[in-house]
Amino acid sequence: MPKSTKTPPKPAKRAAARSAARNTDSGPSEITAALFDTQSKKLAQTEALAAAMPNNPTKPAEHGFANGVQPKPGVTVKPASRLPTGSTLSEENRSDKTGSVAPEGVNATIASLDRVRVDSAGRTLTTNQGVAVADNQNSLKDGVRGPVLLEDFILREKITHFDHERIPERIVHARGSGAHGYFECYEPLADITKAAPFQAAGKVTPVFVRFSTVQGERGSKDTARDVRGFAVKFYTDEGNWDLVGNNIPVFFIQDAMKFPDLVHAVKPEPHHQMPQAASAHDTFWDFVSLMPESTHMLMWVMSDRAIPRSFATMQGFGVHTYRMVNAAGESVFVKFHWTPTAGTHSLVWDEAVKISGADPDYHRRDLWERIESGNYPAYELGLQVFTEEQAAHFSFDILDATKIVPEELVPVRPVGRMVLNRNPDNFFAETEQVAFCTAHVVPGIDFSNDPLLAGRIHSYVDTQISRLGGPNFHEIPINAPIAPVHNNQRDGMHRQAIHRGRVAYEPNSLAGGCPFQAGATQGFVSVPARQDAREELAKVRAKPEKFADHYTQARLFFESQSPVEQDHIANAFRFELSKVTVPAIRERTVAMLRNASEPLAKKVAMGLGIDPLPEPLPLALATPAEPEVTKSPALSLLARPGDGTLKGRKIAILVAPGVDGASLSAVQAALVEQGAVARLVGTRIGRMPTLDGNTLDADASLENEPGFLFDALVLPDGPEGVASLAHDGHTMEFIKDQFRHCKPILAFAASGALLLKAGLPVSMEKSHAQGGTGLVFAEAGDADAAAAEFIAAVARHRHFGREMDPPLI
């Protein structure tokens, strides 16, 4: 923080600054360099941080195609210290639970799985809250023969957790087996992709692989005739990449729209829930026989590919056509192939059937035993790489998931190997909770327009939210990446990250712009060109140039408002911004308003003590198009007064013992005739004697129905009743609120004293009602005429002619 050249503040100013630094809902118009305590240091540094970003310089780069394919990095400002970006000054107070201040720029939830592994050797049994359990054999009972007591929290915790130990299984791929390992790249592939795993020879990327059957439930057999899932999660240093494939390179359908139909058809038939993990039944063949595009896949499924000898001797495929993108933004199409180094081997049908009875866990057991014995399964990753021009000449469409690209057309290029060398520590925590999503890609990997792939991009994420209890499934340890995770996502079920600081949005200045967008050099950018490379159909993250006109219609709206409404807009800005504790943010907002309305900006600035006016924010579009309309009266609320009726309006008629009842009853009857709700509001509820010997029954009181709940007010005649009202402080508040809110007021003769006591301007006499003040004065004998005039005033709703800022009463 640079030293201030100003004269040190005097003790009084110092005290004021220290006091201001302790507020959270308002602040002074200027932050002095008051560095004599931590609170004022934080306030001053926050102001400096926000002031260092007077506008959003990346805004112009959000528009246009060229900017869309080469987004700029976000702008950041380094704070003078960590004070302004923290959540609380009390973070220095450590404990065994809270630990110390968060390490700078670190999200600790993505550390290695060591942070969540548990070894209970040599430890006593405890509850989930860490309370040692003395007896794990018996429930707490009232005597040795019972009954069991509800107070036994240890029993209840144990049973409750047991009752909820299972999560919903996957709809497909429920039966799975997993393993940890690594992928090693053979050679750099920078010419075709900037994806992290392929940038250097020998580069190693951790992986987790899950093999699965498709049809069967979680407890079904391993050796069913079925497609096998082959899903690989790459924990790259640029984020997680999930290559979610199968052991067969094609699929039954061409469009994701048909996926629910396929699964419903192949699953056990709903009326008797048979057969399990088998496609040999009516509904499956009924469906596929009506879907001739499935013929190719049926050939594969009916072949020995569908009954592999083991996971270690099974091929894997990405199925879809993907894109690889290099650092220059150039892309090629790619197909992924996993080839086991142990060869591809299968079972014969009779063997598979018999094995399923003797050992339904045959494949799971084989995978576990291979890794435990050191015979690690290994697979070579090969790529089929081809261009858009090549694809255009194929006799088939590369976006069709029921087609392969024959290796004779495009050879498979070996690019690396994967070795599975570690079994999971816990099946549920790792194999069952692992969440694969085709949407998880890293820079250098992108999608084609395969319509089946498009559906999977959505479906996998949506499924995991349901299975794993909410949107934070990525924080489950097996799913957490090893790359840094920093974003503005917050909350949700099972959130584990505890974010430091007050900012959860972008752009921002209160956190120095962090976390900021990476830009095209480091961040993920979708390939702009589609399969046929026509620019007008290109995918791009950008806005049309006309979107960059941010102020023309804001000006149209403001200019279309009545003067009163314009005042209200200015007052609203003044109030909202007065609650802001960082002056730089106020000034930036005023600078923005200058582009919409100079008078508005000046009025807001005056109300906030901003002098001189800041320079207008830079325009994202230097020369906006001339608007067709510069003023639209229909945008004003006052342009839509309605039908002028009183239906539904609530009118308060104040009463007390001794009021003139006849005039009030006449007015009440006239209001009710117009459809208004005219309530008698008394110093208490109940019957009130009137001057003429009758009574008025108050159904509300000054205490339980405050004045601001009503649309208009009637004040009575009668000296005794008026005196009674004058002695109740609620009456004055009632009148002041009605007057301040510009609502119509009818005052009979004696109530003039109430208006004077409330401080209403005495010059507002009956003659002023014609000028729009909404004040109607009358004698008790003129009740009918007064009611008519009052009804006309109420029909106008409010009378802004008497509005004052600031209010005088």
N, C-alpha and C positions, 0 to 999 in steps of 0.2 A: 504494500500500500504506500504510495508516495506521500511524503510529509506535506502537510498543508502549509501554504504560505500565508494563510490568514492569521490575524491576531488571535491568540488563544481566547476561547469564550470566557466571559465573565461567569462568576459563580452562579448567578441567577439563570443564565442561559445554559450553563452546564447542567444544572438541576432539571431544567425543562427538557433538555435533550435526553437525559437519563430516564426521565419519566416517560417520554415519548417512545423510547426504545423498549419499554416494557408493555406497550399496548399491542393488541393483535387485530383491532378492528378499525383503526384510524391512524392518522399520522400527520405531522406538520408538512407544510408545503416545501420545505427544504431540509435536507439532512446535513447538519454541520459535521465537521471532521471531529466528532467527539469520541476520542479513542481512550477514554479513561476507565472504561469497564467493558466486560465481554459483550453485554447486550448492545451497547452503543457501537462497539466495533462491528458486530454482526449486522446491525442496521446500516451502518455506513458502507460496509463492504457489499451488502446486498444492493444498495442504491448504485454503487459504482459498477457492479456486475450488470445490472439491468440497463444502466445508462450507456454502457459500452456497446449495447446492441440497440441503437436508436430505431432500426427498422429491420425488416427481414430481407436481406440482400439476395436470397435465392428465389424469391417470389417470381421474378420475371422468367426464371428458367423452368417454370412449371408448365410453360405453354409452348406448343409447337412440336412437330414430329422430331426434329433434330435434337431438341432438348430431351424428348422422351426416351430416346435410345442412349443418351449420354447424360444421365442425371448428375448434377453437381453435388459434391459433398456438402453436408450441413455446416453452417458457420458456428464456431464455438469461441468462447472467451474464457480464459483461465482466471479463476477467482484469486483474490489476494491470499486467501487461506481456505481451509475447509469449513470455516464458520458459516458462510451464507448458504452452502448446499446441504447442510445437515438438517435433520428433522427437529432436533432438540439440543439445547446447550447442556442438558443433563447427561448426554451420552458419555461424558468423561467419568461418570460414576459407575464403575464396573462391579460385576458380581460373578460368581461362578456360573450363573445362568446366562446373563446378558453378555458376558465377555467384555471386550474392550470396544473401542471405536471401530466401525467397519473398515477393513483394509481398503485403501483407495482403489477404485476401479475394479473391484473384485465382487463376483457373485459366487459365494461359497457353496451354493446349493449344487453346483456342477462339479465339485471335486470328485476324485475317484471314489469307487464304491467302498474303499476302506472307511470312509466317514460314516457308513451306515452298517458295516458288518458287526455282528455281535458274537462274542465268544464267552460263554457262561462258565468256563472251567474255573473251579475254585470259588464260585460265587453263590451266595444264598439266593433262594427263591424270593421274588418280590411281586407286588402288584404292578400295574401299568403306571402307577404314580410313584414307584420306587420304594414303597413301604414293604419291609421285610415280612414274609409270611411265616408264622410260627408253626402252623399245622395245615398241611395240604391234603390231609386224609379225611377230615370230618367237617361237616357243616356245623354252624353255630346253632345249638338247639336249646330249648327250654327244658333242661334236664336231659339225661342221657337217652331217654326214649322219645324226646321231641315234645312239641313240634319244632320244625326248623323256623328260625326267626328271620323276618324280612330285613332286620338290621345287619345281616351278614353281608357286608359290602364285598368281601373277598369272593364269596360264592357267586354273588350277582354279577360282579365284573367278569369272572371266569366263564360263567354260563352265557352271559350276554355276548361276549366276544366270540365264543364258540358258535353261537346261533347265527352270527353274521360273518363267518369265516369265508364263505364262498361269494364270489362276485358273479354277475351274469357271464355265461360263457359266450365265446364268439358264435355268431350265427353260422358262419362257415369257418373252416380252419380251426375248429374247437380243439381237436386232438393234435397236440403239438409237442415237440421236443426241441430243446435249445442247447447252444454251446457258445462259449466265448472263443475268440481267436484273433487273427490279424490278417491284413491284406498287405502284400508287398508288391510294389510296382517294379516292372522289369526295366522300363526306359521312360524318359520324359515324353509326354504327349502334348506338350504346349502348342504344337502346331494345330491341334484340333480341339483342345479343351483347356480351360483354366481351372478345372475341378481339382481340388486339393490333393486327392489321393494319387494323381497322375503327373505330378510336377517334377519328380526326380527319380532316377534309378535307385532302387533300394529303399525308397520311402515307405515307412510302415504306418498303417492306419488300423487302430483297434476296431474289431467288428463283433457283433452278436448275431447269430444265425438261428432262425427258428424254422424247422421242418414240420410239415403238418399234412394231414389228410383234409379233404374239403367237406365231404358229406357228413361224416360221423360226428356224434356228440363226444364230449370230453372223455367219456369212459369207454368209447368204442375200440375196436381192434385196429392194430397197425397195418395189417396185411390185406385190407380190403382192396378190391379193384377200384381205383380212384385216382384222380389227379392229386399230386403232392405239391404243397406249397414250399417254396424255397425263397425265404425272405432274409435279406442281409441288411443290417443296420451298420453303416460306416460312421464311426465317431471321428469325423474329420476335424482338422483344426480350423475349419471355416463353418462348422455346424454339422448337424446330422444329415446324412443322405440315406434314405431307405430305398433299396432296390428290391421291390416286392414282386417276386415272380413265381413261376411254377416249374415243375419238371417236364412240362410239355410246352412247346413254343407257340402254340395257337390256342384258341378258345372256342367255346360253343357259339357265341353270339358276337354281333358286330357293334351293338349300341348298348350303352348302360341302361337304357330304358327297359331292356328285356332281362336285366340281371335278377330282379326279384322274381320274375316268372320262372327263370331257370332254376333258381334255388328252391322255390316252392315245389317245382315239379320233381326234383331229384331227391329232396328230403323225404323221410318217412311219410307215408300217406296220412293225412290228418284225421281220418275217421278211425284208424286203429293203430296209428303210430308204428307202422312196419313198412318195409324192412329197414333195419338200422345199417347205416354205412354201406349202402348198396344201391346201384342204379338199375338193377334187374327187377323193375316193377312197372306197372301200367302208366303211371302219371309221367314218369321221365320219358318213356318212349313215345307216349302220346304227344308230348311237347316237342321233342326233337324231330319226330317224323313230320311235324308241321313247320319245322324251321330248317329248310334244306341247307342253310349256311353252316349248320352244325356238322355236316357230313365229314369234313376234314378232321375235326376234333374227335369225332366218334372213332375214326380209324386209329388215332393215337390211343384213345382210352381203351379200346378193345384189344390193343396190342400189349405186349409184355411190358411196355413202358409204365403201365398202370399198376404193376405189381413188382416194384423194384426189390432187389435182394437186400439192399440196405440204403440208408441215407448217404453213406460214404461212397456208394457206387451208382449214384443217381445224378443225371445232368440237371442243370437249372437254366432257366431262360427268363429274360425280362418281359417276354411276350410282345409288348408294344414296341412301336418305333419311337425312340426318343431323339432328342437333339443333343449334340455336344457343341459348346461354344468356346472359342478361344478369346484371348485378351483383346483382340481387335474387333470383337463382336461378330466374327464370321462363324457360321454354323454349318454343321453337316448332320445327316441322319445317322443313327446308330442303333444296332440291335445287340443285346448283351447275352453272352453264352457262358455258363459255368460248366466245365468239363472235369469230372473227378479223375485224379491221377491214378486211382485204383481201377479205372475202367468202368464201363457201364454194364451192369449185370442185373438180371431179374430173377424172379421166382417163376415156376410154372404153376398153373392154376390149382392143380390137385395139392401141390406142396403148400401153396398159400392158404388154402382152406384148412388143411390139417394143422399148420402152424398157428392159425388164429385160435384154434381150440386149445392147443398145448401151451402157447405163450402169446396172449394178445398184445404183450408189450415188446414184441420181437425186435422191431426197429428201434424203439427207444432204448432197450437194453443194449443192443449192438452199438449204438452211438456212445452210450455211457462207458461201456467196457473198453471200446477202442481208445477213448481218450484217457481213461484211468490207467490203461496198460502202456500208454505212450505211443500207440499206433495211431497217430493223429490223422484224421481225415483231411485231405488236401484237394483243392480244386484250382484249375487254371481259368482265369477270366479271359475270354476272347471277345473281340468286337468285330461286328460287320459294319464298316463305315462306307457311306455312299452319299452322293450329293443330290440336291433337288433335281438337277438335270438328268442324272442317272435314273432317279425314281420315276421321272416323267415318262421314261421309255420302257419301263417294266410292263409286262402284260397284266399285272395285278396292281392293286392300289396298296401302297405301303401303310395306309391308315386303317386297313382292314385287319382286325385281330384274328381272323380265321385263316390268314395267309402267312407263309414263311417267305423269307428271301433265301432261295437256294444257295448253298455255299459255292456252287459252280458259277453263279452270277457275281456274288460278292464273297470272297474268301474270309474266313475268320482269322483275325489277327490277335495272337496271344499278347496280352499287355501286363499280366501280373498273376500272382497266385495267392490263394487264401488257405490258411491252415487253422484248424480248430483244435486248440490245445488246452482248454480249460472247461471243466464242467461247472454248471451253476452251483452256488452254495445253497440256494433255496429255490425250489421249483416254482412256488407261487410268486415270490418277490421278483423273480427274473423271467422265467419262461412264460408264466401265465400273465404277468402284468406288462410285459414288453408290448409296446404299441407301435406297429408299423403303419406308415402312411405314405402312399405314393406321392402325396403333396410335399413330402420332405425332400427337397432337392437343395443343392448348393450351387454357388456360381460356377458355371461351366457345364451344368446339366440342365436341360430344359425339356419341355413337352412338345410333342407333335399334336396335330389336331385329331388324333384317334378318338372317336366319340365314346368308345368304351373306357379309354383312359380318362377322359374328362369326367365321367361319372365316378370313377374310382378316386380321383383327386378329392372329391367332396365326401364320398361315402366313408372312407377310412377314418378321417378325422371325426366325422359325426358319430361313427360307431364307438370310437374310443371314449368320447365324452359320456356316452351312455354306460359303457362297460366299467369304466374306471372312476365314475363318481363325479365327473365335472370337467371343466376346461383346463385344469392344472395337471393333467396326466403326464405332461412333459417333465414335471418335477419329481415323479417317482424315480428313484435312483437309476433303475435300469434304462429309463428313457432319457435321462439327462445327458446333454452333450458334454464333450470335454472342451469345446470352444466356449469362449465367454458369452454369457447371455445377459443382455442389457436392453430392456424395452420399457414401455410405459403401460404394459398390461398389469392389472392389479386385481386382487381379491378373488372371489370365486371359491367354490368348495375345495377344501384341503390345500389351501395356499400355504406353502412352506417358506418362501422367500420373505424376508423382512427388509423392505426397501428403506434406505436412508434418504431423507430429504422430503421436500414438499411438492416436488414437481412430478407429474405423471402425464405429460402432454408434450407435443412437439409441433411447431417451434416453441421455444421458451427462451427467456433471458435470465430467469431467476436461478437456473442451474448452469448458466454459461452456455446454453444451447445443447447440453448433454442430456441423454444420449442423442447423438446427431446422425442423420442419414449418411451412409458411407459413400454414396456417389457411385458412378459407373465403374471406377477403377477397382474398388474393393467389394462393392455390393452386388447383389443378384439383380440382373437386368434380363427381362424376358426377351427372347429373340423376336425382333420386330416382324420378320417376314414369315408368311404362312407357307403352306406346302407349295402353292403355285407362285409364290414370290410376288404377288400383285400388291403394290404399296397401299392401294385403297382398302385392302382387307388386312393390313398389317396390325399385329398386336403391339401395343405401346402404352406405357404409363405416362400419359401426357394429357393436357387439356387443349381444346381448340383456342386459337389466338383471341377470339372474342371473349373467352372466359376471363381474360386478363383485365377487362374493364370492371373495376371493383367499385366505382363510385357513382356512375351516371344514374343508376336507378335509386341509389341511396339519396342522391340529390333530388330526384323526381319525387320520392316519397316525402321528404322534408318540405320541399317547396309546395306540395299539394295540401299540407296541413293548414288549418286555421291558425291565426296568431296565438290563440290560447294553447292549442295543441303543440305548437312549436315551443312555447314556453315550457310546457310539461316535459317535452323531450329533453330540453336543456337541463331542466331541474333534475330529471332522472339521471342523466349523465353526471351531473354535479354530485348527487347523493351517492351513486354507486362508486364513483371514483374517489370520493372523500373517504370511503372505507378502505381504499387501497393504501398500504403502508409504504410503498416504494414510489417516490415521486417520479422516477424515470418512466415508470409504466403509465402514470397519469399523463405525462408530457407526450409520450408516444401516442397515446390515444387521441389527444388533442391534435397532434400532428396529422393523424389519420383523418380526423373530422374536418380539417381544413380543406381536404380534397373533395368533401361532400358539400359543405356549407361553411363559408367564412363567418357569417354572423353567428351560427351555432357554435363554432369553435371558439369565437371570442367570448361568447356568453359563458360557456363552460369554463374556459380558462380564467375568466374573471371570478367565477364562483369558487375556483380552486386556488386562487392566488398565484396563478402562473403568469409571469410577466418578465420578459417579453414572450410573445407567442413563439413556440418552436417552429422550425421550418416544416413545411408539409412533407409527408412521407413520399419517397420516390414512387412514381407511377410504374406499375408493371407493364402498362400499355401506354406508350408516350402520346399517341394521338387516337383516342377512342373515336368511334364513329359518332356522327351527329345523331342525337336521339330524335325519333319521330315525335315524341311527346315530352314536353318539359314541365307540364303541370296537369295533374289529373284530379279534379275535385272529388271524384268518387273515392279517392283514397282517404279522405277525411271522415272521421266518425260523425262529425256534425252534418255531413252530407246525407246521412241516413237517419233522420229523426224518427222514423216510424209513423204509425197512424195517429199519433197524438193522444191516444187513450191513456187512462190511468190504470188499466187492468194490471193487477199484480203489484202496484206501487204500495208501499207501506208508509202510512202517515201517523205520526205521533200527536195525540191531543192531550196536553198536560192538564191534569185535574188535581184539586186539593179541596178540602172542606171549605165551603164558602164561595166557590166560583159561580159564575153565571151559567147555569146549566142549559138554558134555552138556546143561547147562541151556539154553544158547543154541539148540542144535539142537532141543530139545524145544519151546521157544517158537516158533522159526521154523516148525516143522512145523505147530503149532497155528494159527498165523496164516495160513499158506498154505492150510490146510484151509478157512479161512473166506473165501478168495478175495483175501486181502491180498497185496501185493507186499512181501516181507520181505527187505531187502537187507543183506548183511554189509558194513559200512563199516569199513575198517581204517585204521591209521596209514599204510598203503600198500596198494596192491592186491596180490593174490597170496595164496599159502598161508601160514597162521599156525599154528605148533605150539601145541597146547592142553595142559592139565594132564594129561589122560589119555593122552597120547602120540599122539593123532590130529591132524588138521589141519582148519582152516576156511579156505575159499578166499574172500577178500574181493574182491568184484567192483566195489567203489567205495572211494574214499578220503575221509578227512576234508577233503582239499583240493579234490577235484573234485566233491563232492556236499555242499554246506553244509547245516546242520541245518534251515534254514527251508524246504527242499524236501520235507521229510517230514511225515507226519501224526502220527507218534508215535515214541517212542525207547525202546530197550531197552539198559540198561547192564549189563555183565557182572560175574560174580564171578571171583575169582582175583587175589591180591595182585600178582603180577608183571605181568599184563596191565593191571590198573588203574593201576599205577605208570607203565607205558609210555604209557598214554593221558593220564595226568596231566601228563606232560612235553611234551605237544603242545598248544600254545595253541588249535588248532582245536577241541579237545575242549571247552574251557570255553565257546567261542562257540556250539558245537553245543548244549550243555546250556542255556545262557542263552536262546538263541532258542526252544528248545522250551518252556522254562518260561514265558518272557515271553508267548509266543503261546498259552498255556493248552492245550497239547497233552499227551496222556497220556505219562507216563514210568514205566517199570518198571525199578527198580534192585535188582539182586541185591547181597547183603551187602557185599562189599568196595567197591562203587561208592558207598557212602555217603560215602566220602572225596572222591569227585569232586563230589558235590552240595555238600559243605561248601566245597571249594575254589572252586567256581563261585559261591558266595555265596547259595545257596538257603536260605530260612528253615529253621533246624534244627528248629523246632517241628513241621514238617510230617512227621509220622511215619505209619506204616502206618494208624493209627486214623483219620487225617484223610481217607483215601481214601473212606471211607463218606460223608463230608460233601461230596464233590464236588470235591476238589482234583485228581483225576486222577493222583495219585502212588501208585504201588504198590511196596511194599517186600517183599522175599522172600529166603529162603535158597535156595541153589542146589538143595538137595534137595526143595524145594517147587515145582519148575518147572511141574508140571501145574496145580496150584491157582493159581499166580501167573499162568500164561497165561490161564486162564479169567477171572480178575479183570481182567487187563489188556485182554482182548478186550472185556469189558463196558464198560471205560473208553473204549476206542477207538471203540466204537459210539456213544458220546455226542458224539464229534467234538471238542468243546472243553469245557474246564472253567473257566468264567468266574468261579467262586468264588474263584480265586486271582489274578484280574486286579487289578493295582494301577496307579493313575494319580497321579503318575508312577511308572514301574517302579522297584522298589527294587534290582533287579540289572540 
